Structures are given as C-alpha cells and as structure tokens.
C-alpha cells in the first residue's frame, strides 16, 4: 500500500525559509508525478508545484515562482519542498500527493487534483509578519 506523510511545517517569520518533507512508502513506480498542494482555512486546495519523472518540474502557482522548488532523494523515499522568502500569504496546510502517471503534471486545477492517486496528511505552515 502506498503511503505518504508530510512533515516539517511550523512557525516562521516572513522572509525566512523552510523545507517540507514527504516520506513515501510502497511506491516504486519508474514513472511518476509528485505534487505539493496547499489549503488555507476556508479555501479550496490549490496546486503549488509538480515534478514529473519524464518532463521535469511544473510550477502551478505563479506566486511561488522563484521561491519554491521540489526535489527528491534518488530512491524517491523522500520528496521535499524547499520554500524560501516566505510570505504571510503562504500560510496554509501543505499536502504532498503522487501518481504513477508521468504526464499528470502537465495538467492544472481539477484534473491535476483528481488525478493524484495517493495523498498524505498535511503539515501546517504559518508565516508571521
């Protein structure tokens, strides 16, 4: 069974950095798409960034362009979201998700969200002014 668990959230000041981790187990597909999503209270869950094994990284939210980046270990047991120059508006619960379809990262919004087969529980990031 595939399982994902996000961690690394916390309270940081605006302008600071934080790295989120997603521990992955039971996932050994050669082709994959791994994405990070975030959800603020009362708001819909939105995609932040997505990385495909075949097509690279796709930034899904222009507000994080140049500030956030996805990376992973070689064995894909852990994926990361490096967040730099954090802003108050980045405050949200962050989720990692995965699919065995390498082309999924090319999609946006609802198709991207619904196409993710596996989800982990979120980790809260709070950015203070």
N, C-alpha and C positions, 0 to 999 in steps of 0.2 A: 504494500500500500504506500502510495506517495504521500509524504507529509512535509509541510513547510512551517517554519516558525520564525517570525520576525522578532528582532531584539535590537537593543542599542539606543532606543529613544530616551528622552529625558528633557530637562530644562536647560536651555542655553540662551545667551544674550544675542540680540541682533548683531550680525556681523561675524558671529562665531561659526564653528564647523562641527559637524557630527557625522559619524559613519554608522549606518544601519547595516545589520547583518541578517541574512535569511538562511537558516540551516535547512538543508534539503536532505531527505532520506527516501529511499525506494524509487529514485528517479535516475535511470541510467540510459536514457534515450540519446542517440547520436545527434538527432535533430531536435531543436527546442526553441522556444521563445520564453524569456523570463522578463516579467514586468514588475514595476513598482507603481502602486496606486496610493492615493491619499483621500481622506474624507474628513472634513471639518464638521462639527456638530450642526445638525440640521441641513447639511448639504449633501449632494449626491457624490458618490465615489468617482474620482476622476483619475485618468491615467497620467503618470508623470514621465516615465521613460520605459523603453522596452529594448531588449537586446536579443537578436536572433543569432543562432549558431551559423547561419549561412549568409545573412545580409547585414550584420552589424547592429549598431545602436540607432534607435529612433527616439528622438525627443518628442514627447506628446504634449507638453505644456511649455509654451514659449517663455513663461515667466521664470522657468528654472534653467533655461539655456545658458550655458557657460558657467553655471554654478553647481549643477548636479551631474554625477556620472556613475554609470553602472559598471561593475567589474565582478569577476568571479575567480574562484580557485580553479586549477586545471581539472580537478576531478569533479567539479560542479557541486560539491557537497555544501559549499557556502557561496552565496552571492551577496554583493554589497551595493549600497547606495551611498556614495560619498557626497555630502552636502556641505558646500562652502558658502560663505557670505549669506548666512541665513537671515531671512526677513520675518517680521511678525506674521505676515500673511502665509508663511509656510507652516504655521501651526496646524496640525491635523494628526489623525491616526494614520499611520503608514502601513500598507499591506504589500507583501510580495505574492506573486502568482506565477504559474508556469503552465506551459502547454508543450506537447510533443510535436506540434506543427510549426516548422521554422518560418513559415510565411505569415504567421499571425501578427507579428509586429508591424507589418505593413498597413494594418487596419487601424481605425480610430474609433473612439466613442463606444457605442453599444456593441458593435461586432467584436471589438477588442476585449471588452469586459466579459461578454458572454462566452467568448472563445477560450478563455483561460479555464483549464480543466481542474486545476488544483490551487487552493488558496490556504494561506496561513493566517493565524490570528494577528491582528495589528499591534503595532507598538506606537505609543504616543510621543509626539514631538511637540514641545511647547517652546516658542521663541518669545522672549521678553524684550521689551523696548528699553 
